Amino acid sequence: MNFSKNKIKSKAQPSNNQPDYLLFVLVCMLIIVSIIFSYSLTIYTIEYYGYNQFHFFIRQLLVGVVSFFIMWGLAQVNPDKIVGRIGMSLFIVFFLLMAVMPFLPSSLVTESGGANRWIRLPGVSLSPVEFFKIGFIYFLSWSFHRRVMVMPKKMTLKDELLLLAPYFGAFLLVVFIVAFLQKDLGQVVLLGLILIVLLVFANRSFKVFLSLGASALIAFVILIVSAPHRINRIYSWWAMNQDGILAIMPSWVDKYLRIDELPEPYQVSHSLNAIHNGGIFGQGVSLGDIKLGFLSEVHTDFVLAGITEELGLVGLICIIILMFFIVWRIFKISRRVDNPIYHLFSLGIALMIVIAFLINSYGISGIIPIKGIAVPFLSYGGSSMLSMALSIGLVLSISRTVKKESSK
């Protein structure tokens, strides 16, 4: 496959096609929801730290407005002029930043969970991994097109593994930086799943995925047992879910797997209470109780629990529907675009949104251990919001090149 020909094809359409404005509107709606709840859910945090009443609201409003302009501005530009440059720049620059963060002085970084995860800038803190994810997706898309998609699908397992070996090596380096130095296993899981799914669409065989799945499971176990805090998190999760799981297993298993001394995870327990308190229609915006000191991260990692308590099941369903349509529009763009790099990149962005949303929602409901991944477009935080705006802006730019649907 000749990339230059695909590039020429993508250049022929932008002047005639408009960006996917419906995708822009849907994302803006979620950002507006985030701005509203950055005020509603932060009352206890404001009182505890003595902040101004509108401290979080003003910050999220400013980041939201900047995000609107980023998405709109990128949507007006030919993707051949920006997608490659921005994608590769994000990959290189933020990879280097993550690599040097453990060695920066404390005055330049912010610690969380015993690791340096944010770089301090005047007035704000920046999380490099949020921007690196976009660059990582572009790098995979660009490199898969050049090295992987051009190879025949029928290859021996050994030849395929040799073909993919450089990507495994690069990913192991990312694992070391993100999982070991930054102690952020959730982001590694997200990036690993994106890598595997993109390989599916890069014309690789099923036997490769069986090998990758087995390797990923082994690596996942090693990452867990190498960190005591992860082991404790697994124990806490099991303590909360063991009754339901052991009930469907033989009785003799109970004495080997039951844990009696560990309590249920504190945050997950209150998260489930918030979801329960919301009922069908919720307690009303700003009227939730769980945010009053019971759930410390209610405006960030547990924002879905806070929203559900105040808007109820109906509000949560509306959030899910908005998220579904955003992902569906991106998948539609990916399917209709000619350029294979843009196809894989758009697909990767959609996967990033879906996987992050599922990991977070499963975590706050106790289905899986908490991973600390932000909800796309909803969680409070400038890095997450701006990085998502960049990714959507690039997808909107790519949407200018899609083939027009037939009127038949």
ABEGO torsion letter per residue (X at the ends): XBAAAAAAAAAAAAAABBBBAAAAAAAAAAAAAAAAAAAAAAAAAAAAAGBBAAAAAAAAAAAAAAAAAAAAAAAABBAAAAAAAAAAAAAAAAAAAAAAAAABBAAABBBBGGBBABBBBBGBBBBAAAAAAAAAAAAAAAAAAAAAAABBABBBAAAAAAAAAAAAAAAAAAAAAAAAAAGBAAAAAAAAAAAAAAAAAAGBBAAAAAAAAAAAAAAAAAAAAABAAAAAAAAAAAAAAAAAAAAABBAAAAAAABBAABBBBAAAAAAAAAAAAAEAAEAEBGABAAABGABAAAABAAAAAAAAAAAEAAAAAAAAAAAAAAAAAAAAAAAABABAAAAAAAAAAAAAAAAAAAAAAAAAAGABBBAGBBBBGABBEAAAAAAAAAAAAAAAAAAAABBBBBAX
